[in-house]
Amino acid sequence: MLTELTEAIHRGDDDLPFLDTGTGTWLKLCMVDLGAGLWVIRNRFDAGVQVQKHKHTGAVFGFTLAGAWKYAEYDYVNRAGSFLFEPAGSEHTLTVPADNTEQTDVWFAIYGANLNLAADGSIESITDAAGILAAYRAMAAAAGHPDPDVVVR
């Protein structure tokens, strides 16, 4: 675990695997800062995917690299080159158009936790930096990958 950084850290695109979550979503965990509660991920979404409605406890920054996606609660569509800021407390349901002709590829920097919501609005599960790191490592092991060299601080 890195506690004091004095040099830049690089990971090439092939250094960390995209792992199939089994839901039409592929996950690459790039970095976690456990003290700051930060997790940096790339997601690839198949056409027609809908992610569980969730609420953020911290700010989220997103940049779309390919494809298109939106939040069911808003009219705008995020397309390649789009930047999105989500303030703490924002609540939404990520959806990917069923007619997408390519995977949607999005980079997110997430502070705090995702409170994953049940249909009645109650909290069904929580995803945070420590939890996503454990899940990513477990998915990698299950898929036969060596322990991924995620930047951990």
GIURBEL-V999951 format. One line per field, one symbol per residue. ss: DSSP state (H for helix, E for strand, C for the rest). phi: phi as a letter, one per 30 degrees, with the letter a starting at -180 (. if undefined). psi: psi as a letter, one per 40 degrees, with the letter a starting at -180 (. if undefined). A space follows every 50 residues. Layout:
ss->???
phi->???
psi->???
This chain:
ss->CCCCCCCCCCCCCCCCCCEECCCCEEEEEEEEECCCCEEEEEEEECCCCE CCCEEECCCEEEEEEECEEEECCCCCCEECCCEEEECCCCEECEECCCCC CCCEEEEEEEECCEEEECCCCCEEEEECHHHHHHHHHHHHHHCCCCCCCC EEC
phi->.dcbcbbdccbdecdbddcddibiccbbccabcdddicbcbccccdeidb ceebbccbdbbbbdcaibaacedbddcdbejdcbcbdejdbabdbcedce cbddbbcbcbcibccdcdedjddcabcbeddddddddddddddiddeddd dbb
psi->hhdhheiihhhidedhihhheeeehhhhhdihgddefhhhihihhiheih ihhiiheiihhihhdiaiiihdeidihhiheiihhhiieihihhihhdeh eiihhhhhhhhaihhhhideeihdihhaddddddddddddddeeiihifi hh.
